[in-house]
């Protein structure tokens, strides 16, 4: 635990970390309901105290708490340590920010002074990533990370404006060869192939309920109420680079949802529970009970990458070629719309999207099966009264010669 020694009220705080470095904190008041502070680091107490005193003198003369002539690299490293690491973000999100900063932003713009950073520099960064053959999605993440970091710098009065906000973010084009639903015939072939496998219930959950892969792998038996036939989706399982498997809350509060279990899935889950009890008995003391619904044969969580490999084997046996597990979520949404009669709001609630705009962007396009059914229904309105007359007219047009004036 850090050895904290607080100074008098109004003069900030001074303490020593476990690694021996001294840290000074200057309270900048509240903004938007959140306390704003600036931190200074040094090897000695005297060094940090001098920085604190200088910061107070700067504030007293209407300037910012610190000199923004530091490099972008120094600012971003402090931002990761002081803002991102202590935050309530998911570990995988924190790891993503750190990766983007260290692998993409710093090599290109790290030496640029924070106060000299311009929109053209941000454009240069994105252009460099494009020339390095990174996808639009990666470039979008780079832009979003820098924009958030500079937004925090602006709120702390370290920069006058957020230059990343002045540059248009890349807009990834959805690749229909990768992101698409399975057809009805492909889905039937997949589930028929999966029948009898130990994870049959998992594939049904993904196809018929539209859970994300991580959400399904994080399910526990306490999340499933067999009496009411409902499932609580609350957590997600992911592998965080350098940290291992991580169980965390779903990506947003809207993703935490109650879902009704379709009858076919309900029966499969009952059978899965019975099969798991047999596996538990066979494993004996090797069974690692975490209460998970979908596990390895010894009760351990299933590695997301291992599930990808199992899915590749399954799709190959089903004869439908290479597919991504996440496309089962797109399949669920399309099945709901095409055959379940669901509107976009229904799909939003079932899939746990944060806004209807997200749902509309993904599934607001016309579904051919839905369009055909709608056209057929309109046609049926005139079937009884008009079809015979239309047929006769068409026949006359074919058999009778034109009557030229």
Order of alpha helices (4+ residues) and beta strands (2+ residues): beta-beta-beta-beta-alpha-alpha-alpha-alpha-alpha-alpha-alpha-alpha-alpha-beta-beta-beta-beta-beta-alpha-alpha-alpha-alpha-alpha-alpha-alpha
